[in-house]
């Protein structure tokens, strides 16, 4: 799987354009973040972090938006540390570079706007 590029409100993964925030599972499934969603689109809740860990990734990659506006509340960061999983949180354009380079089992969430 290769993430080709992103811009405000979109991301292209394997030549397919997505216009909603996406979650990528360890098995390579691409899901709309907002299916079965509650909360705010501008922070990653513990419940969402639990979904990202469902398939036991070695690393979780979080794209925080084009300008980096999605935040990780302390409880979410604490949860990820408690589960002893590596994670990186950075603006989506930088996070997709990490995603494409990373060879470990990974899951990801990419916020596509702000």
trRosetta pair geometry for C-beta under 8 A, 3 or more apart (Angstrom, degrees):
i j d omega theta_ij theta_ji phi_ij phi_ji
1 13 6.6 -1 -174 -176 100 103
1 14 6.0 -71 -140 -47 67 116
1 24 7.3 162 136 -158 159 137
1 28 5.3 177 -41 -136 136 105
2 13 7.3 165 88 -155 42 59
2 14 6.1 113 50 -74 71 66
2 100 6.0 49 -141 -122 73 105
3 6 7.2 -2 167 -42 114 102
3 11 6.5 -34 -154 179 108 109
3 12 7.2 124 -167 84 59 55
3 13 5.2 -31 -105 -102 68 79
3 96 4.3 -115 104 -156 140 110
3 99 5.7 42 10 89 132 132
3 100 5.9 -119 42 -61 87 101
3 110 7.9 146 -127 -66 150 159
4 12 4.3 -43 57 99 111 109
4 13 7.0 -170 6 -92 83 24
4 14 7.7 176 -26 -41 105 18
4 15 7.0 72 -24 -68 147 45
5 11 7.6 -166 101 -149 41 53
5 12 5.3 20 51 37 72 112
5 96 7.8 130 -125 114 22 161
6 10 6.6 180 -150 98 59 58
6 11 4.4 -11 -105 -106 95 77
6 12 7.2 -156 -74 16 50 69
6 63 7.8 -172 -87 -174 176 153
6 66 7.3 -158 130 -90 110 88
6 92 5.4 -100 118 134 162 118
6 93 5.9 -148 64 -86 113 67
6 96 5.9 166 -10 -26 124 152
6 110 7.3 -129 -105 177 148 136
6 112 6.7 -137 -162 -133 113 82
7 10 5.5 8 58 57 83 95
7 66 7.3 27 -175 -100 34 132
8 66 5.2 -40 -89 -28 72 162
8 112 7.3 108 -170 152 31 77
8 113 6.0 51 -165 -129 76 60
9 19 5.9 11 157 -155 85 81
9 112 5.4 81 -129 132 17 113
9 113 5.4 34 -74 -85 68 86
10 17 5.7 -11 -167 -169 118 100
10 18 6.7 151 -153 79 63 48
10 19 5.2 -24 -97 -101 81 68
10 112 6.2 107 -14 -171 13 133
11 17 7.4 154 79 -151 36 55
11 18 5.2 -16 61 58 87 98
11 22 6.4 -108 57 12 139 128
11 92 7.4 -108 -87 175 119 131
11 96 7.4 -176 -144 -87 115 138
11 110 5.8 57 -64 118 163 147
11 112 5.7 -117 -27 -107 101 114
12 15 6.7 5 179 -120 105 17
12 16 6.8 159 -154 73 64 33
12 17 5.2 -29 -96 -93 81 67
12 18 7.6 172 -89 15 30 72
13 16 5.8 -29 69 60 72 88
13 18 6.5 10 13 -5 107 118
13 22 7.4 -115 -17 101 145 172
13 24 7.7 -176 -132 -87 156 127
13 30 6.2 157 86 -98 155 150
18 22 5.3 38 128 -55 160 129
18 30 7.0 -131 -70 163 149 132
18 32 7.9 -166 -162 -95 118 73
18 112 7.6 -147 106 -73 91 150
19 112 7.4 -172 -162 116 35 165
20 32 5.1 16 98 -142 136 96
20 33 6.6 -153 143 31 93 87
20 34 6.2 -85 177 12 128 115
20 112 7.1 175 172 19 12 140
21 32 7.4 87 75 -168 62 56
21 33 3.7 -30 103 18 105 141
21 34 6.7 103 53 -31 101 88
21 41 6.8 179 -17 -154 148 104
21 109 7.0 18 171 -178 108 85
21 110 6.3 -172 -154 91 69 57
21 111 5.2 -15 -114 -114 118 48
21 112 5.5 -151 -83 -1 59 93
22 30 5.5 -18 -165 -167 126 92
22 31 6.7 136 -159 70 69 44
22 32 6.8 -53 -106 -106 62 33
22 33 6.1 -123 -86 -34 9 91
22 108 8.0 26 106 104 88 94
22 109 7.4 -175 96 -147 47 48
22 110 5.3 6 55 49 85 100
22 112 7.7 65 1 -46 82 114
23 30 7.5 152 77 -157 48 44
23 31 4.6 -20 61 63 98 100
23 32 7.8 1 18 85 87 12
23 33 5.3 121 -30 -91 93 72
23 51 6.9 -26 -157 124 159 121
23 52 6.9 -128 -151 -90 114 81
23 107 7.3 2 -179 177 87 99
23 108 7.1 171 -155 90 47 52
23 109 5.1 -15 -104 -101 75 78
24 28 6.9 -17 -172 -140 95 33
24 29 7.2 163 -153 79 50 45
24 30 5.6 -16 -101 -101 77 68
24 31 7.7 180 -80 20 29 74
24 99 7.7 79 53 -151 150 135
24 106 7.8 20 102 114 111 90
24 107 6.3 180 92 -158 66 54
24 108 4.4 11 46 51 105 96
24 109 7.8 -160 20 -71 69 34
24 110 7.7 37 -9 -7 104 103
25 28 6.7 -44 73 27 77 19
25 29 4.4 12 31 48 120 93
25 31 7.0 58 -30 -8 101 113
25 54 7.4 -45 -134 68 108 109
25 55 5.6 84 -177 4 98 145
25 107 5.6 -14 -138 -120 35 102
26 55 3.7 -144 25 107 125 131
26 56 7.0 -3 -46 65 164 56
26 57 5.1 -162 -81 -80 109 85
26 105 5.2 16 -144 -178 113 98
26 106 6.7 155 -110 69 67 28
26 107 5.3 -50 -51 -64 70 90
27 55 6.2 -130 -19 -141 90 162
31 35 6.3 -98 176 39 102 125
32 35 4.8 94 76 -19 98 100
33 37 6.4 61 139 -85 67 141
33 41 7.9 100 112 -131 132 88
33 48 7.8 20 -160 -137 98 126
33 109 6.4 84 -104 -150 121 100
33 111 7.9 2 -22 -92 172 62
34 37 4.5 -82 -146 16 46 148
34 41 7.7 -18 -85 -97 105 107
37 48 7.9 28 -128 -87 87 108
38 47 7.7 6 59 78 89 156
39 43 7.2 -104 160 72 117 87
39 45 4.7 -113 -116 -34 163 138
39 47 7.2 -179 -39 50 139 121
39 48 7.3 -101 42 -31 155 116
40 43 5.3 43 78 28 112 89
40 45 7.9 125 39 -49 73 104
41 70 7.6 -80 145 -102 60 102
41 111 7.1 129 166 -132 86 111
42 69 5.8 -54 -143 135 103 98
42 70 5.6 -146 -157 -108 46 58
42 71 6.7 28 150 15 78 83
42 111 7.8 86 -112 -144 44 152
42 114 7.5 -13 -109 78 106 126
43 70 6.4 161 -93 -166 28 68
43 71 4.8 -27 -109 66 88 80
43 72 7.0 149 -161 -92 81 21
43 73 5.7 49 -179 -33 133 95
43 76 7.7 -179 165 -10 95 149
44 48 5.3 -116 -164 80 73 131
44 49 6.2 88 151 -57 106 89
44 62 6.2 -53 -54 -141 159 139
44 70 6.4 66 -34 164 89 110
44 71 7.4 -140 14 98 78 37
44 72 5.1 -18 50 -103 112 73
44 73 7.6 -153 68 11 63 76
44 76 5.3 129 100 -171 90 163
44 109 6.6 134 -112 79 122 153
45 48 4.8 101 56 6 77 98
45 49 7.0 -133 102 -3 45 87
45 73 7.4 18 -112 22 46 122
45 76 6.4 -164 -176 -81 17 121
46 49 5.3 -53 -149 36 37 116
46 50 6.5 45 150 -26 66 99
46 73 7.9 -67 -40 67 82 113
46 75 5.5 -59 -56 127 120 104
46 76 5.2 -146 -75 -94 61 70
46 79 5.0 124 -132 -29 99 161
47 50 5.6 -46 -153 27 33 116
47 51 7.0 35 148 -18 61 99
48 51 5.5 -49 -156 32 40 113
48 52 6.6 40 147 -20 67 102
48 76 7.9 -4 61 -126 93 127
48 109 6.8 46 161 -87 120 160
49 52 5.5 -52 -151 34 37 114
49 53 6.5 27 153 -13 67 108
49 60 7.5 50 -144 180 79 171
49 76 5.1 160 -36 -153 142 92
49 79 5.4 115 101 96 149 131
49 80 5.9 -106 -163 -63 134 92
50 53 5.9 -65 -151 42 31 106
50 54 7.1 63 147 -58 62 82
50 79 7.6 -64 -61 163 77 142
51 54 5.6 -17 -160 -25 38 118
52 57 7.0 -50 157 17 79 133
52 60 5.0 66 149 -130 132 127
52 107 4.6 165 -167 110 76 133
52 108 7.7 110 -139 -39 113 5
52 109 6.2 -75 -87 -32 126 109
53 56 6.9 40 -180 -86 68 33
53 57 6.7 -109 -120 27 50 89
53 60 7.1 -51 -71 -67 75 131
53 80 7.9 -171 -62 -114 126 71
53 83 5.9 -41 -129 167 155 163
53 85 6.3 -146 -110 -26 109 161
53 107 7.3 -147 -73 38 30 147
54 107 7.9 103 40 -88 76 163
55 105 7.8 -132 121 170 98 119
55 107 6.5 133 52 -66 105 125
56 105 7.1 12 109 121 73 145
57 60 5.7 117 83 -69 139 70
57 85 6.5 70 84 -154 82 130
57 104 7.6 94 179 128 80 99
57 105 5.0 -156 -139 123 57 88
57 106 5.2 63 -156 -136 125 21
57 107 4.3 -130 -42 -1 147 91
58 85 7.0 180 -175 -145 23 83
58 86 6.6 12 147 31 67 106
58 104 3.9 -96 75 167 132 124
58 105 4.6 103 0 54 95 84
58 106 6.9 -53 54 -71 77 58
59 85 6.8 162 -106 173 27 87
59 86 4.3 -31 -107 82 83 104
59 87 6.6 158 -165 -88 65 39
59 88 7.1 13 -179 0 112 95
59 102 6.1 -116 73 -164 145 143
59 104 5.1 91 4 83 111 130
59 105 7.5 146 25 81 71 53
59 106 5.0 -24 73 -107 89 89
60 80 6.6 -107 40 -134 139 126
60 85 5.8 56 -9 134 104 126
60 86 7.4 174 22 93 65 53
60 87 4.3 -14 64 -110 95 96
60 88 7.7 -178 90 28 56 57
60 106 7.1 153 -96 -159 27 72
60 107 5.5 -18 -115 69 77 86
60 108 6.9 158 -167 -90 57 43
60 109 7.8 10 179 5 100 91
61 87 7.4 -172 -75 -154 28 64
61 88 5.5 -5 -120 60 67 97
61 95 5.4 141 169 -171 102 99
61 98 5.6 177 -130 101 128 116
61 99 5.0 178 101 -78 167 87
61 102 6.8 -159 -55 2 134 157
61 106 5.9 19 -6 -175 108 123
61 107 7.6 -174 27 93 73 39
61 108 4.1 -18 68 -108 95 100
61 109 7.8 -179 93 30 57 52
62 70 7.4 -132 164 105 106 127
62 72 6.9 77 110 -64 168 120
62 87 6.5 28 -6 -180 109 106
62 88 6.8 -170 31 93 75 50
62 89 4.3 -13 71 -108 117 77
62 90 7.6 124 82 19 70 48
62 95 6.5 -100 91 -127 31 146
62 108 7.1 -173 -76 -154 34 65
62 109 5.4 3 -122 59 72 94
62 110 8.0 174 -163 -82 37 42
63 70 7.8 67 110 42 49 138
63 90 7.2 -31 -118 77 50 60
63 91 7.0 14 -162 154 72 29
63 92 3.4 62 178 -109 118 71
63 94 8.0 162 -123 63 82 65
63 95 3.6 -156 -89 65 78 148
63 96 6.5 28 -90 -44 135 76
63 99 8.0 -37 -51 -31 110 129
63 108 7.0 42 -10 177 95 107
63 109 6.8 -144 34 103 75 53
63 110 3.7 19 45 -126 134 71
63 111 5.8 -159 103 31 80 64
63 112 7.9 42 112 -72 127 48
64 68 4.6 37 101 -142 122 55
64 69 6.7 168 155 47 90 34
64 70 4.1 -150 -152 57 66 91
64 71 7.3 57 -145 -72 119 34
64 89 5.8 67 -50 177 117 87
64 90 6.4 -138 11 120 109 13
64 91 5.6 -67 61 -94 93 38
64 92 6.6 -142 50 -41 41 69
64 95 7.2 137 3 -34 67 138
64 111 5.9 0 -167 40 22 124
65 68 5.9 -150 66 -50 88 10
65 69 4.7 -31 59 36 154 82
65 70 5.0 139 -19 -9 106 93
65 91 6.5 -60 78 -139 51 71
65 92 5.7 -22 -154 -19 3 111
65 111 4.2 -41 -64 105 77 114
65 112 7.0 -8 -122 66 64 9
65 113 5.9 -27 -141 85 108 42
65 114 4.9 -6 174 96 146 50
66 91 6.6 28 -179 -170 18 106
66 92 5.9 -38 -72 40 44 116
66 93 6.9 55 -132 -24 61 100
66 112 7.4 29 -35 173 93 39
66 113 6.7 -54 7 179 106 23
66 114 6.5 -102 46 -163 89 8
67 91 6.6 -68 175 -122 6 120
67 114 5.3 -49 41 -176 111 57
68 90 7.2 -49 -109 -176 107 43
68 91 4.2 -66 -65 -79 89 90
69 111 7.5 -119 67 122 80 146
69 113 7.9 -38 47 106 128 74
69 114 4.0 -7 17 129 148 104
70 111 4.2 150 -35 -6 142 162
70 114 8.0 134 -36 91 70 86
72 76 4.8 -124 -169 86 83 125
72 77 5.1 97 134 -55 119 91
72 89 5.5 -98 -18 -97 132 164
73 76 5.0 96 58 5 74 102
73 77 7.3 -146 96 -1 39 87
74 77 5.7 -57 -146 41 36 109
74 78 5.9 38 156 -22 69 107
75 78 5.6 -52 -143 38 30 114
75 79 6.3 37 154 -24 62 104
76 79 5.6 -50 -149 32 31 114
76 80 6.6 29 154 -16 63 103
77 80 5.9 -55 -150 36 33 109
77 81 6.4 30 153 -16 66 107
78 81 5.8 -58 -148 40 31 110
78 82 6.1 37 152 -25 66 107
79 82 5.5 -52 -145 33 29 115
79 83 6.5 21 156 -11 63 108
80 83 5.9 -60 -149 42 30 106
80 85 5.6 -86 -168 63 79 97
80 87 4.9 -22 174 -9 148 145
81 84 7.2 31 177 -77 38 39
86 104 7.8 57 52 80 130 161
88 95 6.9 168 111 -121 104 85
88 98 5.7 -105 89 166 153 167
89 95 7.7 -18 -152 -91 28 123
90 94 4.3 -71 131 91 127 123
90 95 4.9 169 69 -62 86 84
90 98 7.1 109 40 -9 129 138
91 94 5.1 78 65 18 80 105
91 95 6.7 -156 93 -12 33 95
92 95 5.3 -56 -133 39 32 113
92 96 6.3 34 167 -24 67 100
92 110 5.3 85 -131 -159 109 93
92 111 6.3 -131 -62 67 119 63
92 112 6.6 92 -105 -106 170 40
93 96 6.3 -51 -151 27 27 107
93 97 7.3 29 150 -17 57 102
94 97 5.8 -54 -162 30 39 113
94 98 6.8 37 146 -16 68 103
95 98 5.5 -51 -152 36 39 113
95 99 6.2 45 149 -24 68 103
95 108 7.3 142 158 -154 115 119
95 110 6.6 177 98 -108 132 89
96 99 5.2 -46 -144 34 38 118
96 100 6.3 38 156 -19 66 103
96 110 7.1 41 -71 -111 93 136
97 100 6.0 -56 -149 37 29 108
97 101 6.4 20 155 -12 63 111
98 101 6.0 -66 -148 42 30 105
98 102 5.8 35 159 -35 69 111
99 102 6.0 -53 -139 24 24 114
99 106 6.8 174 -135 130 72 152
99 108 5.6 13 -107 -83 125 157
102 106 5.3 76 114 -56 135 150
111 114 7.8 -42 142 68 119 66
